[in-house]
Amino acid sequence: MTRRGWALLLAMGVIWGVPYLLIKVAVEEVTPATVVLARTSIGALLLLPFALRRGGLRALRGHWPAIGAFAVLELVIPWILLSNAERTLSSSTTGLLVATVPIAAVVIGRFVDGQAVALVRWAGLLVALGGVALLLGPGAAAGDPWAVVQVLVAALGYAIAPIVAERHLRGVPAIPMTTACLVIAALVYLPVVLLEAPHERPGTDAVLALVALGTVSTALAFVLFFRLIAEVGGARSTLVAYLNPVVAVALGALVLDEPLTLAVVAAAALILAGSAAASRRSHGVPEPEPAGVADAATALTVEPAPTGSRGDAT
């Protein structure tokens, strides 16, 4: 990869490893619904100018049922479950459990689409489940197995959402679609937050965490992610998934003083190695490009050209 590709990859690994820390800080003072509302509304407002470029929102016509389903599976359900789970779980444990998404994808592909699964992928699934079992050991889950279930359900949503996009949203520009999904999620949680009123005024740490979630971990993250795909391709961009948990564990230990035990280190190694093996593709099988990525990359990297002239990449 180019230096720019490596830089984008590392930046995304950090940016999508930070949310677990920020959520942990925020839920100490505000409700999980408030966390989701703040993150989605701020992200939507910042991405809206990108979505409006070249009339991008018009491309969403006729796709609203699929966009709604994608929003529910990718944002509405997972983000509230993760926020609620982190009221008891450590941020590092949450990040590691989310890394089981490739495992869920293998199982779904096998039993829903009838995809053949190589032996090495089944072995990876078992190895990763061993890592999850370590996290569920005595004291590891903060005595709250329901919180672990919530994170695993969120991971299941993350695994199903790309199937919806692959089948029903191919060719839909990704930035307008992402903005629409954020708006849908914000509208879902706005009445929830209003019903929870009155709210105590959050402290500075919680407010900064919410702002960072919306600006950095949502809006900026999506912009950089589509630039990453344009730079290195869809297949290599998935390497981000193996950096995020490492960042989550490191930040949890350094910033929040979460215990970095031998069990956590071993679980991280098992989950990441198992997920890598489980998501391994057979030689000669191309990686499908995510829905709308080509259009999104163009919209983010090429300025509209004046009449009679050629646009230059920014």
C-alpha positions in Angstrom: 0.0 0.0 0.0 1.0 3.6 -0.4 2.0 5.8 2.5 -1.3 7.5 2.3 -3.0 4.2 2.4 -1.2 3.2 5.6 -1.8 6.6 7.1 -5.6 6.3 6.5 -5.6 2.7 7.7 -3.9 3.6 11.0 -6.1 6.7 11.4 -9.3 4.6 11.0 -7.9 2.0 13.4 -7.6 4.7 16.0 -10.8 6.6 15.2 -13.0 3.5 15.4 -11.2 2.2 18.4 -11.9 5.3 20.4 -15.7 5.2 20.6 -15.7 2.5 23.3 -13.7 4.9 25.6 -15.9 7.9 24.7 -19.1 5.9 25.3 -17.8 4.7 28.7 -17.1 8.3 29.7 -20.5 9.6 28.4 -22.8 6.9 30.0 -21.4 7.8 33.4 -23.5 11.0 33.3 -26.1 10.7 30.5 -28.5 8.0 29.4 -27.7 5.6 26.6 -30.4 7.1 24.4 -28.9 10.6 24.9 -25.5 9.2 23.7 -27.1 7.8 20.5 -29.1 10.9 19.8 -26.0 13.2 20.3 -23.8 11.0 18.1 -26.3 10.6 15.3 -27.6 14.2 15.2 -24.1 15.7 15.2 -22.8 13.2 12.6 -25.8 13.8 10.3 -25.4 17.6 10.5 -21.7 17.4 9.5 -22.3 14.9 6.7 -25.3 16.7 5.2 -23.2 19.0 3.0 -21.4 16.0 1.5 -24.7 14.3 1.0 -26.2 17.3 -0.8 -23.4 17.6 -3.3 -24.5 16.9 -6.8 -28.0 16.1 -5.6 -27.0 12.9 -3.9 -30.2 12.6 -1.8 -32.2 12.0 -5.0 -30.4 8.7 -5.4 -32.2 7.4 -2.3 -35.6 7.4 -3.9 -37.2 4.0 -4.1 -34.7 2.6 -1.5 -36.2 3.8 1.7 -37.4 0.5 3.1 -33.9 -1.0 2.7 -32.3 2.1 4.1 -34.6 1.9 7.1 -33.7 -1.7 7.6 -30.0 -1.0 7.3 -30.3 1.9 9.7 -32.0 -0.3 12.3 -29.4 -3.0 12.0 -26.3 -0.8 11.8 -27.2 2.1 14.1 -30.5 2.1 15.9 -30.1 -1.2 17.6 -26.3 -1.7 18.0 -25.5 1.8 19.3 -28.1 1.8 22.1 -27.1 -1.8 23.1 -23.4 -0.8 23.2 -24.1 2.3 25.2 -26.3 0.4 27.6 -23.8 -2.4 28.0 -20.9 -0.1 28.8 -22.7 1.1 31.9 -21.3 -2.1 33.5 -18.8 -3.6 31.0 -15.3 -2.1 30.5 -14.6 -0.4 27.2 -11.9 -2.9 26.4 -14.2 -5.9 26.9 -16.9 -4.2 24.7 -14.4 -3.5 21.9 -13.2 -7.1 22.0 -16.7 -8.6 21.9 -17.6 -6.4 18.9 -14.6 -7.9 17.1 -16.7 -11.1 16.8 -18.6 -9.6 13.8 -16.7 -11.8 11.3 -17.8 -14.9 13.3 -21.4 -13.9 13.0 -21.0 -13.2 9.3 -19.6 -16.7 8.7 -22.5 -18.4 10.5 -25.1 -16.2 8.7 -23.5 -16.9 5.3 -23.6 -20.6 6.0 -27.1 -21.0 7.2 -28.9 -18.2 5.3 -27.2 -18.2 2.0 -25.8 -21.8 2.1 -22.3 -20.6 1.5 -19.6 -23.2 1.7 -17.3 -22.7 4.7 -13.7 -24.0 4.5 -12.3 -25.9 7.5 -9.9 -23.1 8.4 -12.8 -20.7 8.8 -14.7 -23.1 11.1 -11.4 -23.5 13.1 -11.2 -19.7 13.3 -14.8 -19.5 14.6 -14.0 -22.0 17.4 -10.8 -20.1 18.3 -12.6 -16.8 18.5 -15.4 -18.3 20.6 -12.7 -19.5 23.0 -11.6 -15.9 23.3 -15.2 -14.8 24.1 -15.4 -17.6 26.7 -12.3 -16.1 28.4 -14.0 -12.7 28.6 -17.0 -14.4 30.3 -14.8 -15.9 33.0 -15.3 -15.1 36.7 -15.4 -11.4 37.1 -14.4 -10.6 33.5 -18.0 -9.5 32.5 -18.5 -7.4 35.6 -21.0 -9.9 36.9 -23.5 -8.8 34.1 -23.9 -11.5 31.4 -26.9 -9.5 30.0 -24.4 -6.7 29.0 -22.4 -9.3 27.1 -25.5 -10.5 25.3 -26.3 -7.0 24.3 -22.8 -6.5 22.8 -23.1 -9.8 20.9 -26.5 -8.8 19.6 -25.0 -5.5 18.4 -22.3 -7.5 16.6 -25.0 -9.6 15.0 -26.6 -6.5 13.7 -23.3 -5.3 12.3 -23.0 -8.7 10.5 -26.5 -8.6 9.0 -26.5 -5.0 7.8 -23.9 -5.5 5.0 -26.1 -8.3 3.6 -29.0 -5.8 3.4 -26.7 -3.3 1.7 -25.3 -6.0 -0.7 -28.8 -7.2 -1.8 -30.8 -4.0 -1.9 -28.5 -0.9 -1.8 -25.9 -1.6 -4.4 -25.2 1.5 -6.4 -26.7 3.8 -3.8 -24.2 6.6 -2.9 -22.8 5.8 0.5 -22.5 9.3 2.0 -26.2 10.2 1.3 -27.2 6.7 2.5 -25.1 7.1 5.7 -26.6 10.6 6.4 -30.1 9.3 5.9 -29.4 6.4 8.3 -28.1 8.8 11.0 -31.2 11.0 10.6 -33.4 8.0 11.0 -31.6 6.9 14.2 -31.7 10.5 15.6 -35.5 10.7 14.9 -36.0 7.3 16.7 -34.2 8.4 19.9 -35.4 12.1 20.0 -38.7 11.2 21.6 -37.0 8.7 23.9 -34.7 11.4 25.2 -37.6 13.8 25.6 -39.6 11.2 27.6 -36.6 10.7 29.9 -36.6 14.4 30.8 -35.7 16.1 33.1 -32.0 15.5 32.6 -29.2 16.6 34.8 -26.7 18.8 33.2 -23.7 16.7 32.2 -20.2 17.6 33.1 -17.5 18.8 30.8 -16.0 15.3 30.3 -19.4 13.8 29.1 -20.1 16.8 26.8 -16.7 16.5 25.2 -17.1 12.8 24.8 -20.5 13.3 23.0 -19.1 15.9 20.7 -16.1 13.7 19.9 -18.4 10.7 19.2 -20.5 12.8 16.7 -17.6 14.7 15.0 -14.7 12.3 15.0 -16.0 8.8 15.5 -19.0 9.3 13.2 -18.8 12.1 10.6 -15.0 12.2 10.2 -14.8 8.4 10.4 -17.2 7.8 7.5 -15.4 10.4 5.3 -12.0 8.9 6.0 -13.3 5.3 5.6 -14.6 6.0 2.1 -11.3 7.7 1.3 -9.5 4.6 2.6 -11.6 2.3 0.4 -10.8 4.5 -2.6 -7.1 4.4 -1.8 -6.5 0.7 -0.9 -9.7 -1.2 -2.0 -12.5 -2.8 -0.2 -10.6 -6.0 0.8 -7.6 -4.2 2.4 -9.8 -1.7 4.2 -11.2 -4.6 6.4 -7.9 -4.6 8.2 -9.3 -1.8 10.3 -11.4 -4.4 12.1 -8.3 -5.9 13.6 -6.8 -2.6 14.7 -9.9 -1.3 16.5 -10.0 -3.8 19.4 -6.3 -3.3 20.1 -6.9 0.5 20.4 -9.9 -0.1 22.6 -8.0 -2.3 25.0 -5.0 0.1 25.1 -7.1 3.2 25.7 -9.1 1.4 28.3 -5.9 0.5 30.2 -4.1 3.9 29.8 -7.0 6.3 30.1 -9.6 4.6 32.3 -7.2 2.4 34.3 -9.1 -0.8 33.2 -7.2 -3.9 34.3 -5.1 -5.4 31.5 -5.1 -8.9 32.8 -3.6 -12.0 31.2 -7.1 -13.2 30.4 -7.9 -10.0 28.4 -4.6 -10.2 26.4 -5.2 -13.9 25.7 -8.9 -13.2 24.7 -7.7 -10.4 22.4 -5.3 -12.7 20.7 -7.8 -15.5 20.3 -10.6 -13.3 19.0 -8.5 -11.4 16.5 -6.7 -14.5 15.2 -10.0 -16.5 15.0 -11.8 -13.6 13.3 -9.0 -13.3 10.8 -9.2 -17.0 10.0 -13.0 -17.0 9.9 -13.1 -14.1 7.4 -10.4 -15.6 5.2 -11.5 -15.9 1.6 -10.6 -18.6 -0.8 -7.9 -17.8 -3.4 -9.4 -16.4 -6.6 -12.6 -15.2 -4.9 -12.8 -11.4 -5.3 -13.9 -9.2 -2.5 -17.2 -7.5 -3.4 -17.1 -3.7 -3.3 -19.3 -2.2 -0.6 -22.5 -0.6 -1.9 -22.1 2.9 -3.4 -18.4 3.1 -2.5 -17.3 4.2 -6.0 -19.8 7.1 -6.0 -18.9 8.0 -2.4 -15.2 8.0 -3.1 -15.7 10.2 -6.1 -18.0 12.6 -4.2 -15.4 13.0 -1.5 -12.2 13.2 -3.5 -13.2 15.1 -6.7 -14.4 18.6 -6.8 -17.1 19.5 -9.4 -15.4 20.8 -12.5 -16.3 24.1 -13.9 -17.9 24.1 -17.4 -15.3 23.3 -20.0 -12.6 22.2 -17.6 -11.5 19.0 -15.7 -11.9 18.5 -12.0 -8.7 17.7 -10.0 -8.6 15.3 -7.1 -8.3 17.1 -3.7 
